[in-house]
Amino acid sequence: MANAVRAIIFKDNDLLVMKRSKFGKEYYTLIGGGVDSGETVEQALVREIREETRVQIGQYRKVFEEDAGSMYGFQHVYWCEYLGGEPVLSPNTEEAKISALGQNTYEPMWLPLDSLAESSFVSVSLKEAILEACKSGFPDEVQTLHFI
């Protein structure tokens, strides 16, 4: 099973997400993607954030992991310190090329935390874990989530 990374990045009371419109279905997911051959999970995290948002991060730590099956892989989810920048896709990425075609789009954006609970978010278990962590703090040890 492939490894993937996801980034939890907050700016004030907003969460950095990727708004997806895929085959007529709209939903949100965390920024991230697959770990390339020869790349560490942490290198993939930094690369994916740069490619998908151009947002600058500082410190980061792994807080969740989730086996999302063969479609999404084993997810390594990191809380990341936001340093600056506004989300925009790098123009030479696969996501930007796909979005330009107009039927399957990627839009990095800030989602207000107070709308997260009602949003269509992949995965539901990750959304619930983020909401809980916003109330009681992110775990000191990595929590394993069960993909929903």
N, C-alpha and C positions, 0 to 999 in steps of 0.2 A: 504494500500500500504506500502511496506517495505521501510525503510530508508536505505540510503547508503551514504558513504563518499568518497570524492575524494581529492587528494592532488596535489597542484601546487607547485613544488619544482624546483628552478633554481640553477644551478652551472655554474657560468660564463655566457656564452651564450647558455647553453643547458638546456632543460626541461626534467625532469625525467618522463619517460613514461613506460607503459607496452606494449611491442610489442606482438601482438596476431596473431596466425595463427590458425584459427578456421574453420574447415570444408572447407579447401582450400582457405579461404579468409584471407588476411593479413591486419591488421590495427593497429593503436595505440590508447591507451586510457590512462587516468591518473591513477596513482596508487590509489587503494582503493577497497572498497567492502561493503558488508552488515553490518548493525549494529546488533549485537547479542542481544538476549533477556537479559534484566537487565543491559545493557551497555549504557553509554551515547554516543552521537555522537562524542564527543572529545576523549573518551576512544577508540572508534572504529577507529578513525583516526590514533591515535598513534599505535594501534595494527596492523592495515593494513599496515602501512608504515614499521613497524618492520618485519612483516611476509613476505611481498612481496619484500623488498629491503634491509633491515638491515641498511639503511641510517639513520643517526642521524639528528634530527631536533631540533630547538630551539623554538622560539615564533611562533604562528600561529594565523590566524584570518579568519573567514568565509567571503568570498567575493562574492560568487554566490550561487544560489540555482536553481534547475532545476527539473521539474516534467518529468521524462523520461519514464512514463507509467509503466504498470505492469511488463514488462520484466526487467527494470533496477531500478525501484523504484524512490523515491524522493531523489535527489542527494544534499548533503550538500558539497559544494566545498570550500576548505580552501587554502589560500596562506600560505606556511610554510617556515620558515627560514632554510636554509641548513647549517648544522654544519660540516658534514664530512661523509666519507664512500663511498664505491662504491656499486652500486646496484647488489644484488644477492638474489635469492629466498631462503628462509629458507627451508631446505631439508624436514622437516616434514609437510609442508603445503599441502593443497589440490591441489594448483596450481603446486607445484613441482611433486606431484604424477601423476597428469594428464599429465604434460609435459613429464615425463619419458616414457609415452606410445607412444609419438611421433606424434600423429595425431592432437592434439589440444594443442598448446604450449603457454607458458607464458615466456617472456624474458624481465625482467626489464633492462632498458638502458637509456642512455643520448641521446636525440634527439637534434641536432643543431637547434636553433630557426629559422635560415634562411631556414630550410627545412620544418618547421611546416605548412606553408600555402599550400604547394603542397601535403602534406601527407594525407593519408586516416586516418581520426581521428573520433572517436566516443566520443562526438557528434559534429556535425558541428557547432552548436550554441556555444558550449563551446570553440571550437577551435577559432572561430571568437572573442569571448569575451577575450580570453587569448592574442591573437594578438593585439587587441585594447588596452588592459591594458599594454602591453609592450611598446606601443607608448605613452599613456597618463596617465599611472599609474593605479593601482588597486583601485577600488571604496572604499570610506570610509564607505558607507552603503551597505548592501547586495543587489546585483542586482538579479532580477528574470529573468532567461533565458527561452526561449521557445524551447523545444527539437526539433532538426532537425536531 
